């Protein structure tokens, strides 16, 4: 992407090494593997606490996963913050409503993009709940543990991503 300046993007190899190191340190010091599958539901529960604490306390899901800021919530916040910092430092920050690649393929109307994002989000959440966890938990944490299911999950995530990209954007240029 042309950002009009000198790009200083992080090497994907260095990013992978840093991610692995962070995972090892996380397990070493906290005993926690990467994962984010309950973060959205916990965030919704925290928001709902403002309107009906009694209702939230009565929901069985929240008896097991209390709506609170915990390590998983901070992990997701760290992903967002880290990505923002990396894009600013790498001079790739480019606020825009419709990404260039989407606009080239589907036009600049926001409604199709919003609908595609909404449907994609629903499918992703459904898949994560069906699998009993999120891609970061199954893929990254499973691979760290040399889990066959983690390897299978990661291969399936990448394959689904490739198929989806081919459907959405065609053969590419």
C-alpha positions in Angstrom: 0.0 0.0 0.0 1.4 3.4 -0.9 1.2 5.6 2.1 3.1 8.5 0.6 6.2 8.0 2.7 9.0 5.6 3.5 7.5 2.4 4.7 9.2 0.8 7.6 6.9 -2.3 7.9 7.9 -4.9 10.4 9.4 -8.1 8.8 6.9 -10.9 9.0 9.7 -13.2 10.2 10.5 -10.8 13.1 6.8 -10.5 13.9 6.6 -14.3 14.1 9.6 -14.6 16.3 8.3 -11.9 18.6 4.8 -13.6 18.7 6.5 -16.9 19.6 8.6 -15.3 22.3 5.5 -13.5 23.8 3.6 -16.8 23.8 6.5 -18.6 25.7 6.7 -15.7 28.2 2.9 -15.7 28.7 2.9 -19.4 29.5 6.0 -19.2 31.6 4.9 -16.3 33.8 1.1 -16.6 33.8 0.3 -20.2 32.7 -2.0 -18.7 30.0 -2.0 -19.5 26.3 -3.1 -17.0 23.6 -6.9 -16.9 23.0 -9.7 -14.5 22.7 -12.9 -16.5 22.2 -14.7 -15.1 25.3 -13.7 -11.5 24.9 -16.6 -10.3 22.8 -19.2 -12.0 25.1 -17.5 -10.6 28.2 -17.4 -7.1 26.7 -21.1 -7.4 25.9 -21.7 -8.5 29.5 -19.8 -5.6 30.9 -21.8 -3.2 28.8 -25.0 -5.0 29.8 -24.1 -4.6 33.5 -24.9 -0.9 33.2 -28.5 -1.7 32.3 -29.4 -4.8 34.2 -26.9 -6.4 36.7 -29.5 -8.8 37.9 -30.1 -10.2 34.4 -26.3 -10.6 33.8 -25.9 -12.4 37.1 -28.7 -14.8 36.0 -27.1 -15.8 32.7 -25.4 -19.2 33.0 -22.7 -18.3 30.5 -21.6 -15.4 32.8 -21.5 -17.7 35.8 -18.6 -19.5 34.1 -17.1 -16.5 32.2 -17.6 -13.4 34.4 -17.9 -10.2 32.4 -14.6 -8.5 33.5 -11.4 -7.1 32.2 -9.1 -10.1 32.4 -5.9 -11.4 30.6 -7.9 -12.4 27.5 -9.6 -9.0 27.3 -6.2 -7.3 27.7 -4.7 -9.6 25.0 -7.3 -8.4 22.5 -6.8 -4.7 23.5 -3.1 -5.3 23.1 -3.6 -6.6 19.5 -5.5 -3.5 18.6 -2.9 -1.2 20.3 0.0 -3.1 18.9 -1.4 -2.9 15.4 -2.0 0.8 15.7 1.5 1.5 16.9 3.1 -0.7 14.2 1.1 1.0 11.5 2.1 4.5 12.8 5.8 3.5 13.3 5.8 1.7 9.9 4.2 4.8 8.2 1.4 2.7 6.8 -1.4 4.3 8.8 -4.1 5.3 6.4 -7.6 6.0 7.8 -10.2 5.2 5.1 -13.8 4.1 5.0 -13.4 1.6 2.1 -10.0 -0.1 1.6 -8.5 0.3 -1.9 -8.6 -3.4 -2.7 -12.4 -3.6 -1.9 -13.1 -0.4 -3.8 -11.3 -1.7 -6.9 -13.4 -4.9 -6.9 -16.8 -3.8 -5.5 -16.9 0.0 -5.7 -17.0 2.6 -3.0 -20.5 2.1 -1.6 -20.3 1.4 2.1 -23.5 -0.8 2.4 -22.1 -3.9 0.6 -18.9 -3.6 2.7 -20.8 -3.3 5.9 -23.1 -6.2 5.0 -20.1 -8.4 4.0 -18.3 -7.5 7.3 -21.5 -8.3 9.3 -22.1 -11.7 7.7 -18.4 -12.5 7.9 -18.3 -11.7 11.6 -21.4 -13.9 12.2 -19.8 -16.8 10.4 -16.5 -16.3 12.2 -18.2 -16.1 15.6 -20.3 -19.2 14.8 -17.2 -21.1 13.7 -15.2 -20.1 16.8 -18.0 -21.2 19.2 -18.5 -24.4 17.2 -14.8 -25.2 17.5 -14.7 -24.3 21.2 -12.3 -21.5 20.7 -10.8 -18.9 18.4 -8.2 -19.1 15.7 -5.5 -17.6 18.0 -6.3 -20.2 20.7 -6.5 -23.2 18.4 -3.8 -22.2 15.9 -1.1 -20.4 17.9 -1.6 -22.1 21.2 -2.2 -25.5 19.7 1.0 -25.2 17.6 3.0 -24.2 20.6 1.8 -27.4 22.3 2.6 -29.4 19.1 -1.1 -30.4 19.0 -2.3 -32.3 15.9 -5.7 -30.5 16.3 -3.9 -27.2 16.4 -2.0 -28.0 13.2 -5.2 -29.1 11.5 -7.1 -26.0 12.7 -4.3 -23.7 11.5 -4.2 -25.4 8.1 -8.0 -25.0 7.8 -7.9 -21.3 8.8 -5.3 -20.6 6.1 -7.1 -22.7 3.5 -10.4 -20.9 4.3 -8.7 -17.6 4.0 -7.2 -18.4 0.6 -10.6 -19.6 -0.7 -12.4 -16.6 0.7 -9.8 -14.2 -0.8 -10.1 -16.0 -4.2 -13.9 -15.7 -4.1 -13.9 -12.1 -3.1 -11.0 -10.8 -5.1 -10.7 -13.3 -8.0 -7.3 -14.4 -9.3 -5.6 -11.1 -8.4 -3.4 -9.0 -10.5 
